[in-house]
Amino acid sequence: MQFSYQMITTFMAFVLFNSVGAAPVVDGTDAAAGAAAWADPTDCHRFYECPPGGKPVLKTCGPGTAFQSQTSVCDYEHLVASCWHH
């Protein structure tokens, strides 16, 4: 009985943690929230995000990351072409 309970608990934790993730991005738009995101042309570590009907907000990626225009998410700095000159 203990083994079955542990297996069920482990499976539920796996499902919970793997179902929580980033919303898909389509053409620079967050499909879930309808927010658009684009790179700051002066700094590869910053980007603008604009919710539907709202005003653009300047945001900064975390340490060691930069905004990836193709996917509209922050990615490792060495994978972002606009940061290669730094």
Backbone as JSON, one array per atom type, in Angstrom:
{
  "sequence": "MQFSYQMITTFMAFVLFNSVGAAPVVDGTDAAAGAAAWADPTDCHRFYECPPGGKPVLKTCGPGTAFQSQTSVCDYEHLVASCWHH",
  "N": [[0.82, -1.19, 0.0], [1.94, 1.25, 0.8], [3.86, 1.64, -1.23], [2.22, 2.05, -3.5], [0.94, 4.46, -2.82], [3.15, 6.18, -2.75], [3.92, 6.06, -5.44], [1.69, 7.15, -6.72], [1.7, 9.74, -5.62], [4.19, 10.66, -6.54], [3.74, 10.58, -9.31], [1.64, 12.45, -9.57], [2.96, 14.79, -8.72], [4.86, 14.97, -10.75], [3.2, 15.43, -13.0], [2.0, 17.85, -12.25], [4.24, 19.66, -12.02], [5.27, 19.54, -14.61], [3.23, 20.48, -16.17], [2.99, 23.14, -15.71], [4.12, 25.85, -17.31], [5.79, 28.0, -19.69], [3.76, 30.14, -21.67], [2.79, 29.6, -25.08], [4.48, 31.31, -27.73], [3.61, 33.26, -30.4], [4.5, 34.68, -33.36], [5.83, 36.8, -31.99], [3.98, 37.38, -30.06], [2.46, 36.78, -27.0], [0.55, 34.08, -26.69], [-1.24, 33.27, -24.7], [-1.73, 35.47, -22.98], [-1.96, 37.53, -24.75], [-0.04, 39.45, -24.98], [2.42, 41.52, -26.48], [5.91, 41.32, -27.32], [9.11, 42.8, -27.74], [12.52, 43.39, -28.76], [14.78, 45.67, -27.13], [16.3, 48.09, -28.98], [18.76, 49.22, -28.26], [19.97, 47.77, -26.22], [20.74, 44.49, -25.68], [19.93, 43.04, -23.5], [17.57, 43.95, -22.59], [13.99, 44.36, -23.03], [10.81, 45.19, -24.47], [7.5, 44.89, -23.28], [4.11, 44.59, -24.0], [0.92, 44.63, -22.88], [-2.37, 43.67, -24.09], [-4.08, 46.5, -25.17], [-2.68, 48.07, -23.42], [0.19, 49.98, -22.19], [3.57, 49.97, -23.44], [6.08, 48.28, -21.52], [9.27, 48.53, -20.2], [11.5, 45.92, -19.71], [13.95, 43.83, -18.07], [16.16, 41.18, -18.8], [17.24, 38.32, -16.88], [20.38, 37.81, -15.03], [23.11, 36.94, -17.12], [21.54, 36.34, -19.27], [19.77, 37.21, -22.32], [17.5, 39.01, -24.47], [15.8, 37.09, -26.78], [14.85, 37.55, -29.95], [13.61, 35.88, -31.87], [12.18, 33.97, -30.42], [10.95, 35.42, -28.47], [11.63, 35.39, -25.75], [13.77, 35.42, -22.81], [17.04, 34.25, -23.19], [20.05, 32.21, -23.0], [22.86, 34.3, -23.01], [24.98, 33.85, -24.87], [23.67, 32.64, -26.94], [22.21, 34.52, -28.23], [22.14, 36.48, -30.99], [22.24, 39.31, -31.22], [23.77, 40.07, -29.08], [26.36, 39.32, -29.51], [28.37, 41.12, -30.14], [29.2, 42.18, -27.75]],
  "CA": [[0.0, 0.0, 0.0], [2.83, 2.4, 0.86], [4.46, 1.81, -2.55], [1.21, 2.63, -4.38], [0.76, 5.85, -2.42], [4.33, 6.91, -3.2], [3.88, 6.13, -6.89], [0.64, 8.11, -7.09], [2.19, 11.06, -5.22], [5.26, 11.02, -7.48], [3.13, 10.83, -10.61], [0.9, 13.71, -9.5], [3.95, 15.86, -8.67], [5.42, 15.05, -12.1], [2.2, 16.06, -13.86], [1.85, 19.24, -11.82], [5.41, 20.46, -12.36], [5.48, 19.58, -16.05], [2.13, 21.16, -16.85], [3.16, 24.57, -15.5], [5.23, 26.28, -18.16], [5.59, 29.24, -20.42], [2.74, 30.14, -22.71], [3.39, 29.64, -26.41], [4.67, 32.62, -28.34], [3.33, 33.2, -31.83], [4.81, 35.95, -34.03], [6.17, 37.83, -31.02], [2.84, 37.66, -29.2], [2.16, 35.77, -25.99], [-0.77, 33.59, -27.07], [-2.14, 33.17, -23.55], [-2.11, 36.77, -22.43], [-2.12, 38.49, -25.83], [0.97, 40.5, -24.82], [3.47, 41.55, -27.48], [7.23, 41.59, -26.77], [10.12, 43.06, -28.75], [13.83, 43.74, -28.21], [15.23, 47.05, -27.03], [17.35, 48.19, -30.0], [20.01, 49.73, -27.71], [20.53, 46.87, -25.21], [20.22, 43.14, -25.93], [19.45, 42.47, -22.24], [16.27, 44.55, -22.25], [12.92, 44.21, -24.01], [9.53, 45.83, -24.15], [6.34, 44.01, -23.28], [2.92, 45.42, -24.03], [-0.33, 43.86, -22.78], [-3.41, 44.19, -24.98], [-4.69, 47.74, -24.72], [-1.85, 48.73, -22.42], [1.37, 50.71, -22.63], [4.78, 49.14, -23.37], [6.84, 48.32, -20.28], [10.65, 48.11, -20.39], [11.89, 44.87, -18.76], [15.33, 43.38, -18.2], [16.37, 39.75, -18.61], [18.05, 37.96, -15.72], [21.83, 37.77, -15.23], [23.61, 35.93, -18.06], [20.58, 36.1, -20.35], [19.43, 38.33, -23.19], [16.21, 38.8, -25.14], [15.87, 36.39, -28.07], [13.74, 38.05, -30.76], [12.92, 34.8, -32.58], [11.27, 33.24, -29.52], [10.37, 36.4, -27.55], [11.94, 35.04, -24.36], [15.17, 35.59, -22.44], [17.8, 33.03, -23.46], [21.45, 32.38, -22.65], [23.46, 35.41, -23.74], [25.8, 33.39, -26.0], [22.79, 32.16, -28.0], [21.48, 35.68, -28.78], [23.03, 37.11, -31.96], [22.39, 40.74, -30.99], [24.73, 40.29, -27.97], [27.67, 38.8, -29.86], [29.37, 42.19, -30.2], [29.55, 42.63, -26.38]],
  "C": [[0.87, 1.26, 0.0], [3.45, 2.68, -0.5], [3.48, 2.46, -3.51], [0.99, 4.1, -4.08], [1.94, 6.69, -2.9], [4.33, 7.08, -4.72], [2.85, 7.16, -7.35], [1.1, 9.53, -6.77], [3.27, 11.54, -6.19], [4.68, 11.36, -8.84], [2.39, 12.17, -10.62], [1.87, 14.91, -9.47], [4.57, 16.07, -10.05], [4.46, 15.78, -13.03], [2.06, 17.53, -13.51], [3.02, 20.1, -12.28], [5.66, 20.55, -13.86], [4.36, 20.27, -16.81], [2.21, 22.67, -16.68], [4.37, 25.01, -16.31], [4.9, 27.59, -18.84], [4.49, 29.08, -21.46], [3.4, 30.19, -24.07], [3.46, 31.06, -26.96], [4.49, 32.47, -29.84], [3.56, 34.57, -32.43], [5.06, 37.08, -33.03], [5.05, 38.18, -30.06], [2.63, 36.5, -28.25], [0.73, 35.32, -26.23], [-1.74, 33.56, -25.9], [-2.63, 34.53, -23.09], [-2.36, 37.81, -23.51], [-1.11, 39.63, -25.76], [2.01, 40.38, -25.93], [4.8, 41.87, -26.8], [8.21, 41.82, -27.91], [11.39, 43.57, -28.07], [14.02, 45.24, -28.13], [16.39, 47.19, -28.03], [18.7, 48.67, -29.46], [20.69, 48.79, -26.72], [19.91, 45.49, -25.37], [19.67, 42.48, -24.66], [18.06, 42.98, -21.84], [15.27, 44.31, -23.38], [11.69, 44.94, -23.54], [8.43, 44.78, -24.21], [5.11, 44.9, -23.18], [1.67, 44.53, -23.96], [-1.37, 44.45, -23.72], [-4.05, 45.44, -24.39], [-3.88, 48.52, -23.71], [-0.69, 49.49, -23.04], [2.6, 49.81, -22.53], [5.54, 49.37, -22.06], [8.23, 47.78, -20.58], [11.01, 47.11, -19.3], [13.32, 44.45, -19.05], [15.4, 41.89, -17.95], [17.27, 39.51, -17.4], [19.54, 37.92, -16.05], [22.24, 36.62, -16.17], [22.66, 35.62, -19.2], [20.32, 37.38, -21.12], [18.15, 37.99, -23.93], [16.42, 38.21, -26.53], [14.65, 36.77, -28.89], [12.94, 36.95, -31.45], [11.9, 34.08, -31.71], [10.55, 34.15, -28.53], [10.5, 36.01, -26.09], [13.4, 35.35, -24.08], [15.86, 34.24, -22.58], [19.24, 33.27, -23.03], [22.08, 33.41, -23.59], [24.25, 34.96, -24.98], [24.95, 32.85, -27.16], [22.03, 33.29, -28.7], [22.43, 36.47, -29.68], [23.25, 38.6, -31.69], [23.36, 41.05, -29.85], [26.14, 39.86, -28.34], [28.74, 39.87, -29.92], [29.83, 42.66, -28.83], [30.74, 41.87, -25.89]]
}
